[in-house]
Amino acid sequence: MRRRIIARILTGLVVYNFAAAAVVKLMGAQFAVDEFRRFGYPQELRIVIALVELAGSALLLVPRAALLAMVTLSPILVGAAVSHWIVHEFKLSCLPLLLLAILGAATRMRWGRREHSE
């Protein structure tokens, strides 16, 4: 029971983070546009990443799809960490890695529960 509550809280944090980030990117918030420009990425990539983030958020809400969500969202987090690292924002590169760790923990807890229930 306790594990299920922790898994839901962690999942909720990750879903909220990705959904909010996706909405900001899709709305074309100036700081999102500026960040992609600063990294040298095309604005079309901002839209693609936002759509993947939304899809991953939706997948996270389905326990059976938690592993697929992690596989979908992990490259975005690694890419974000590397992007910050390349422009020498070492402290900011830790944030996506922290979110990746939370995503991994939530996925493991939910996937592990699924394995034990079968």
Secondary structure, DSSP 4 states (H G I P E B T S, - for coil): -HHHHHHHHHHHHHHHHHHHHHHHHHHT-HHHHHHHHHHT--HHHHHHHHHHHHHHHHHHTSGGGHHHHHHHHHHHHHHHHHHHHHTT-HHHHHHHHHHHHHHHHHHHHHHHHHHHH-
